[in-house]
């Protein structure tokens, strides 16, 4: 009755009273605030500010460039100072030896040469240029000799030598002795010589009585010109002058620098010259402290040519210049100048022949006005044109014969 009274069974009532719990209840979402808006930036170009910025950038670049240049400059200066400070270590030129070291090095390379032709004999000097017995000397030491003997330093043994070849114009010869292991010299650069630097000569002045003599001096002059006259020309030799004592017997011996390198071959010793005094008498003037040597560079070129049996031009080797002779003496004359003693006037400017030793038709009193088609106005021009010729060249000269007013053409063979 009670169940019906309530109209619902108790079980159902309890079921209705029990709350229903969901496993994943949906939670209400929290409201999300809208994203904040980014501020709007407005750019404005300012010319003055841009210029200031550019100036700052340029200033920094200039400073950086200046710094780089300064560093490079300091590095270069440092290198130069280092090279100057240690140049003695870098340059062989400054590694000089004292005379005792030079003597110890080169005395064994120097030889005493004794020669004879059956009736007469003499002596000279030479030095080894190769380990197999080749010896350099002067041509005049062995000229015309049939017997040549060589003595080596520190030995009494005499070795027979033969002439490999020679060059008389250059006064050079190459000899050969049998054997090997000889102490050969080394050549230096004679073109680099400076006046005043050390020079040492080794040779045999007076032959065996003063064999292997060492003398020291300096380079007194380079390119000293010595003229030798032949029948057809003048030879202007280029020589090294030294005050290192040399005498007859030193001929063919070596002249070396402070590094013990051969830079010349002793060739001449002027002993004296004659002068005419005010009273008309002659007097002999003795030379002291003057000796001459053939420059090493040119001598080596000729020697190498002799050994290889090849002709080497001495002029290209720098040993001398040739000046062909034409057998006349001249003096400048201008048009209208007195021409002879009879009051005549020179018809043209040129060179008056005051001396003639030629049979070519040139005579004393003639005036040369043209040489090889070119006018002759002064002595220097004439000499320059003459020295451009070689012996045997045929040239034409235009001259006024003494007393004539018309020019004459003469063909001349240079050197006759």
Beta strands, then each sheet from edge to edge (+ up, - down):
strand 1: 110-116
strand 2: 121-128
strand 3: 134-137
strand 4: 147-152
strand 5: 158-160
strand 6: 162-167
strand 7: 172-176
strand 8: 198-203
strand 9: 213-229
strand 10: 233-242
strand 11: 254-256
strand 12: 262-268
strand 13: 272-276
strand 14: 282-286
strand 15: 291-295
strand 16: 320-324
strand 17: 328-333
strand 18: 350-356
strand 19: 367-371
strand 20: 374-375
strand 21: 394-400
strand 22: 408-413
sheet 1: 5+ 4- 1+ 2- 3+ 7- 6+
sheet 2: 16+ 10- 9+ 8- 11+ 12- 15+
sheet 3: 13+ 14-
sheet 4: 17+ 18- 19+ 20-
sheet 5: 17+ 18- 19+ 21- 22+
end
